[in-house]
């Protein structure tokens, strides 16, 4: 009897031990898992990131290149939450602004930190435009105007993210289908954005879209860069843009339609200069934007993929080059950051602690016939590419 009782106890103990062990292993796998579809030479990890107020599950993917440079992307808004780059001593630090908790992204994100922007990046006057005699009314979420796709643009949608198996570098493909009349836009728009982190320390972004009805499209990426790695200020960064002209704006930041020469103005970045040099100059356009929040028009109009600008932070040595096939760029100097959001390093995001370099078509193009068209027709494919390449000097 004693032998039978001892055997029963041992059997019960083994059963409990195995179940506890299995439970721990399962929970750990749910916390962090390697994406099985990703190429083994550059594993991509995936974790549960949180749940939106509407109950939607969010996942976070992490990519790393051969040099240790790392990027994190979440399915909510296609947001780049983190991106590291080496300084002149080889130290890797995060160089994009972002929040410290998931809830900060889900409950507003008024600054569009790191988000994929669509259907239309930048502003559309009074949220209205016409196509073939039909007027469309969009949401007005920036005073009287429409901004960055509306109240629930691509920055607040759930994207399907999958690793690209046959890619030569760690790559994520993001897909979102925007239904006809979503936020007031005509046509069902199928959008694919691809993020690639190369071993040359470049972030490559490609955008593709198709529609089943005539519509307008202007996709971009809204990461805030600060090459210092401490998120204090961008006024000591040197910016260069291959742009002899910019678009003046009215009091609501809608382009007036004029293409103004930058020569002899605070908007001249044809030669690299510190952003802080002229940002507080007595200039009407700077007053309207509370700093730089304008569109620069690149020289030439051949639509080729070329280098269009650079950003340099002398103290860290970090240098970022911008390449694109787009006709323009919105340089935003973080003027509306107000010290109310906690930064990743424990401080607060003060005014001008990050900057955006958003490659795109011109703002309000649907209402300004002289601007390059942003119309997309059924049977056509929207495609554009931008690269941010990082090095030191």
Buried (B, 14 or more C-beta within 10 A) or exposed (E): EEEEEEEEEEEEEEEEEEEEEEEEEEEEEEEEEEBEEBBEEBBBBBBBBBBBEEEEEBBBBBBBBBBEBBBBBBBBBBBBBBBBBBBBEEEBBBBBBBBEEBEBBBEEBEBBBBBBBBBBBBBBBBBBBEBEEEEBEBBBBBEEBBBBBBEEBBBBBBBEBBBBEEBEBBBBBBBBEBEEEBBBBBBBBBBBBBBBBBEBBBBBBBBBBBBEBBBBBBBBBBBBBBBBBBBBBBBBBBBBBBBBBBBBBEEEBBBEBEBBEBEEBBBBBBEBBBBBEBBEEEBEBBEBBBBBBBBBBBEEEEEEEEEBBBBBBBEBBBBBBBBBBBBBBBBBBBBBBEEEBBBBEEEBBBBBBBBBBBBBBBBBBBBBEEBBEBBBEEEEEBEBBBBBBBBBE
